Structure formats: structure tokens, C-alpha cells
Amino acid sequence: MPERWPADLGPVICVVGARPNFMKMAPILRAFAAHAPAIPTRLLRTGQNHDYDINDQLFEDLRLPQPEINLEVGSGSHAVQTAEVMKGFEPVLDEHKPSCVLVVGDVNSTLACTLVAVKKGIPVVHVEAGLRSYDRAMPEEINRVLTDQIADRLYTTERSAADNLAREGIAAERVRFVGNVMIDSLLTNRQYARPPAATVAAGGGDPTLVGGPHGYGIVTMHRPSNVDDADVLASLLGVLREISEALPLVFALHPRTRNNIERFGLAHLIDTPRMILLPPQGYLEMLGLMAGARIVLTDSGGLQEETTALGVPCLTMRENTERPITVEQGTNTMVGRDIAAIRRKTAETLAGHGKSGRVPELWDGRAAERIAADLAAWLLERHATARH
């Protein structure tokens, strides 16, 4: 390994689009900077997210630098958003001449930047590769499958991901099992997590509800399958109201969910002092809330992983998951939109019979270090080969 990064080997362009990408990218950037030799980077934000998702507080919480490049593509349909990212990304590659493009997760920006880079002959590295829900109705599943097919280096969070990739004809030499960078962020930042009572008070709620002897639960819900249909949303809110009578619930309301509750006339279902309604929370606020909760009810992918790492029982209100290890080894239980199952599994958890699980292999806070070591060796070997 040379002492310095070769002057003629360009930077790694690290792409972030939506909020979860930032949690995944923060430890990667730190690991690249700490590697010997340091791996040069350019952080690029596509701007596909909404303003409520990404603000200065998130960068401060994660100790992330502000992106050097911002495409500012904004929201739109999947087609429009993907096209706008592609149009904005191509001149960036021409200007910076990167050694590779690193993408994380499964958002539209992940696939859009991958397509542009590959067609320009620039290697693509995909962090969090090989996850599959096998539900092609999920736009994220399409993004995952296509990105993995054309990426050059694929870093996986769990061993089953390699089996998924092998079934899709992806050569094993392109795949490396490194662990979960989302857990790197969680373990690094847990000491900075905000106390639940302070978060609730800041949001206008009653902090005594989360400080009582029986604890509290957390709710997040935003997926179209749960919140875009009036009947489905009403049934889910109804069972959450029931649960809140036994256990106070902190409900971090996604704007899509809040808007649909108002549009469908369902506000009465969450109008109870036992349900603390908060706006979308910052990373450190949410981390503190999760760490102190007795149970989490969610349709989020990331929260399935974080609750497993924290040892907090999680009920996932989806019919499938691309993170099966959280069910097989962790604290996650899939309940879908089955009201009886939600009611039953919550009761079991509150009676002390929730899943305890265990932390999966290599979810040890060092995934980013392993990525940095492997990527540096791979890029330098490619560089040496090209020069000869």
C-alpha cells in the first residue's frame, strides 16, 4: 500500500439521495479519511429528498461535511426524478474524473447515478448490495436489482445477500461481505442520543408519558401500501389507538401520513393524550427514542435493522422484508396489515415475551473500515494494472 494516494487516480464520488443514505455514508467518509493512505472523496447530494428530511441538523448530528456537489433535482415521479439525476450527474463525472462512484441503498439516486457511471466506463461500488424483498411492486426492489446487476464491487450486510446475488448470476468475486454501515452509525452515535423526555417536550408532548414505569412505544408509518388507502390507514390507526391505552405511543408523523390522515378525515383516531404526535425527528432524537422504547411498530427498512442492533422488539407492518436477518436472528416480527396479529404480538411483547434476538455477524461498528480497506486495495490494483 503506497503512502500517498496516486495523484492521477481520481476521487471516489459518494452519492447520497434520501435521508437513510446519509446515515450510511457518514461512517464510510470517516473510514476513507482515516485509511492509510487517505482515500480522496467528493460527497454528492442529488437533492431527491424533501427539505424536511435533510437539514443542517442532520449534518451536525452525523458530523458529516456539507456536500461539495448538490444536484438539487427535487421531487417528482420516479421517471422524472431518475432522469433529472442522470442529466445532472453526467457533467459531474466529466469534471471530476473519479476513480469510481460509490452508491448506497436503493433510492432512485442509487440507480440513476449507477446507470450514468457504468455507461461512461466508470466503476460503480454498491454498499448494501444483495438485499431482496422479492416484491417487484416496490420501486426500491427494482433499484436494488438493477444496481447490483451492473455494479463492479458489491458490499453486503448479511451472508444471505450473496446467495441472492448468486441466483441472479452475479460472480462471487464481485461480492464482499463487510457488515452493516447503518449499525456503524448507530454504535458511534448512541452516546450522543437525545433523551426521550427532552425530545417529546421539544415536540410539545407530555414528557411524563415516556418517563413512566411502564415505558412507551414508537410508531413510524409512511409506505403507500399503509397510508394511501383510507380503509387500510383507518384500521391501522384504530389498532394503534387501542395499543396506546395500554402503552403510550410516540408517533413520528411523516408528512405523507399526516396529509392522508387529514384528507381521509381520520384525525379523531389519533386524538388521544396517550398518543404523542411529533413531526419527523432528527437522527439523534430518533435514536434516543428507539433505545428507550419497549416496542417499535414501523414499516421502515432501516428501523428493522436499528431495533435489532438495540435489542428492542420490532413489529414490521409490511408483508415482506428485504432484511430477513432481522427476523431470523434479530428482534423483528413481520405482522403486515393483520390487525389481529398486531394486537396479539404487541400484547405478547408487553407481557415480556417479545423477541430478544441477537446482533448479526459483523454488525460490530467496523463495516466502513472493511469497505475502506477492500476498496483501496481494489482501486490501487486496478490503477497499477492499467498503468502497465
N, C-alpha and C positions, 0 to 999 in steps of 0.2 A: 504494500500500500504506500503510495507516494506521500511526502509530507504536505504537499500542496495540491489542490485540485488543478488539473491541467487548464491552462489559460484558453486553449482552443476547444474545450469541452463546455458547452453551454449550461445554463442553469436548468434546474428542474422546475417547470411551471406547475404549481399546485393549485388545483381548481376547487373552489367552493361555490355552492349554489344556495341550497336551503340550510336552515338552522342546524340540523344534525351534522352537516358536513364540517362545521366549524369545530365542534367538539372532537371530531375525528382528526382534523388537520392540526389542531394545536400541539398535541404531543409529537406528531410527525415533524413539524417545523423545528421544535426544540431538539429532537433527536438528530436531525440533519445538521443543525448548528453545532451540536456537541460532538459530532463524529470527527474523527481524525483521519484524513483531512475533512474540514467542514464542507458540506455539500451545498453549493450555492442554489438559492431558490428565488422564485418570483411568485408571490401569492396573488392569485387572480380570483376576483369575485365576479360572478356573472350577473348578479342582481336579479335572479329569477324569483327571489323571495319577496314577501311583503315587508313593509317598514317595521311592523310590529314584531316580526321575527328576529330581525337583526338590527341592533343599535350599538352605540358606543359602550353601553354597559356590558354587552356580551363580550366584546373585545377585551375590556378591562377584567372581567371575571376569569376569562380563559388565558389572560396575559398573552394575547395574540397581537401581533403588529397589524396596523391597518394595511389592507391590501394595496400593493403597488399599482395594480391594474383593476379597474372596475368597468365592466361592460354595460351596466345599468340597463339591462334588457327589459326589466319589469315583468308584470304578469301578462297572461294571455292564454289562449288554448294551447294544448300540448304541441300542436303543429307550429303555431306562431312562435311560441317560446323557444322551441328547439331550433327553428330556422333563424331566429334573431341571435341566439347564442352562436350558432355556426358562422353567421355573417360577421359578427363582431370578433370572433376568436381567430379567424384566419390571418388578418393583418398582425395580430399579436405574435403569432408564430413566425411570421416573416421578419418581424422586427427583432425578436429576442433570440431566435435560433436556439431553442432549448435542446438539451441532451435527451429529454423525454418529457412527457406530460403525465402527471400523477392525478388520478381522479379517485374519489371515494364514494361509496354508497351507490344509490340507484335513482337519483333525481334526473330530471331532463337534462340538466347541465352535464351530468356524467356522460351520458350517451352522446350528446351534441359535440362536446369537445373531443371525445374519443374518435368520432367519425372524421372530424376535420384533421386531427393529427395523423391518423392512420393513412388517410388519402394523400397526405403530404410526406409520407415516409418517415414520420417521427414516432419513435417507440412510445407506447402507452402502458402505464402501470396502473392496475386497478386494486385498490385496497378495499377489503370486504367482499372479495370475489366468491362466487360459487353458492351464495345463499339462494334458495329456491322455495317459493310457496306452491309452485305448480298451479297457480291460478293466473291464467293469461288475461283475465279481466282486469287485473291490477296493472296500471301503467308502469309501476315500478318493476314488475316482473319482466316486462318487455325490455326495459332499460338494462336490467341486470344481465339477461340472457345475451343480448346483442353486444353489450360492452365486453363481456367475457369472451365471446367468440373472436373478437378482433384485437383484444389487448395482448401485449407481449409478455408481461410479467403479472402474475395474479397472486395476491396475498390473501390467505383465508383465515377466518376467525375460529373455525371448528373443523375437525377432521372430516365430517360428513360432506363438507363442501367439495373436497377433492373427488369424492365419489360422484357427486352431481356433475362436476366438470368432465370427468372421465366418460360418463354416459353421453355427454354432448360432443365427444370426440376431441376434447382438448388435451394436448400432450402433457404428460406429467411433468416434464422438465420445465414447463412454463409456470408451474404452480409451487408456491411455498406456504407452508402452514406457520404462521407467526403469532397468532393470538389476536386479541381484540383491542384496537386502539381506543375505542369508546371507554373501555374499562381503565386504560391508562389515564384518561382524563378524569374519570371518577375517583380513582385512588389518589391522584395528585391533588385534586381539589376538595376532597372530603373535609380536610381540616379547615377549609375556608367557607364551608357551607353555612348559610344563614339560618339562625334558629327559627323553627316553625312559628312560634308565637309572634316573633317580630315580623315575619312575612305576612301573616294573617292580619295583624294590626295595621300594617302599611297598606293593605288592600281594603281596609275598612271593616274587617270582620272582627268577631269577638275572640281574642286570643285565649280566653279561658277554655274555649271548646277544644283546643288542641293540647291543653295542658292538664286535662283531667286524668283521673286514674284509669279510665277505660281506653284512652287513646283516641285515634281518629283514622279515617281512611282518606285516600286520594283518588280523584276521578279525573281522567282526561279522555276526550272523545271528539274525534274530528273527521273520521273517514266517511266519504259519501254514502257508503252502504249502511252506516248507522245514523247519519244525521240529515240526509236529503229526503227521506221518506217520512211523512208525518206520522203514520201509524207505528213504524219501527221506532222512531225517536220518542214518541209518546210512551210506548211500552218500556223502553229502556229508562227514561226519566222516572216513570212510575215505580219501577223496582228500586231505583236509586233512592227515591224518596222513602220507600219502605225501609231500606237499609239504614238510612240516616236516623231513623227513630231509635235504632239500636246502637249506632256508632256515628258520631258526627263526621260529615264528609266535606273535604276541601275540594271544590270543583273548579279547576283552572279552565275557564271557558274560552275555547278557540273562537275567533270571530265568526267562522262559518257556522259553528254550533249555536252561538248566541243569536246570530241573524235568523237561523231557521227556527229556533225556539220562538222568537218574536213573530216570524212570518206565519207559523202554524198555530199561533195562539196557545202556546204550551207553557207560558211563564208561570202559571199557577202551580205547576208540578215541581218547580224548584223554589217556590216562595215559602220557605220554611227556615226558621232560625237554626235548624240542625244541619243545614247545608250552607257552607261558606263559599260564596261565589267570588272568584278572583279573576282578574284579567290574565292573559298569558304571562307566565312567570319567567324570570331570568334563570340562568343555569344554576347559580349557587342557591337561589331560593328554592328551586325545584329539588335540588339535591338534598337540601336540609329537610324539606317536607317528606321526600321519599324515605330518607334514612330513619325518620322518626315514626313512620306510619305502621299501622298493624296490617293493612291490606291496601293494594293498589288495584283499581279497576280501570282498564285502559283499552284502547285499540292501537296504541303506538307500538312501533317496532323497537325503537331504542329503549323504551321503558321496560320491555320484557328482559332485555339484557341487564339493564342497570339494577332492577329489582333482584335478579338472580345474583349479581355480584354483592348486593347489600344483604341478601338473605331475607328479603321481605316477600311474603306471598303475593302473587300477582294473578288476577283473573283477566284474561285477554278476551275482549268482546269481538272476536273475529272467528271466521270459520276455518282459517288456516294460518300458518305462520311460516315465514322464511327462516326462522331461528329455532329449529326443532330442539337444539341442545338445551334451550331454556325450559322446555317441557320434560325432556328425557333426564336431564341432570339437575336442572335449576328449580326455581320456585314458581314457575309459570304453569297455569292451567287454562286450557282453551275452553271457553264457555259459549262462544258465538253470540247469537242473539236469543239464546234459550233462557227465557225468564226464570223458569223453574231451576235450571242449572245454576244461574247466577245467584238465586236466592239460597239454594242448597249449599253451594261451595262457600258462600260468604258466611253462612251460619257455622259451617264446619271450621272455618278459619277462626272465627270469633270464639269458638268453643275450645280453641287451642290445637286444632287438628289440621292447620294449614300446612302446605308443603314447606319443608325446610331446605331441601335440596343441598347441592354443593357447588362450589365455584368450578367451572370447567377448566380443562387443561390450557395452560398458557394465558389465562386471564389474570396475569400477575403484575400488570403495570409496566411491562417491558416490551410490548409488541412493537412499539415505534422504534426502539433500539434495534430490534431484529430486522425490521424493514430497512433502516438506515445502513446497517452492516451489509445486508444482502444486496441492496440496490447499488451501493457504492462499488462493491466488487464487480457486479454485473456491468455497470456502465463503464468502469475503467477497463474491464476486459474487452468489451465491445470497441472501446476507443483505441486500445492497443492493437487489436486485430485490424481495425480499419486503417490505421497508420502504416501497417505492414502489408 
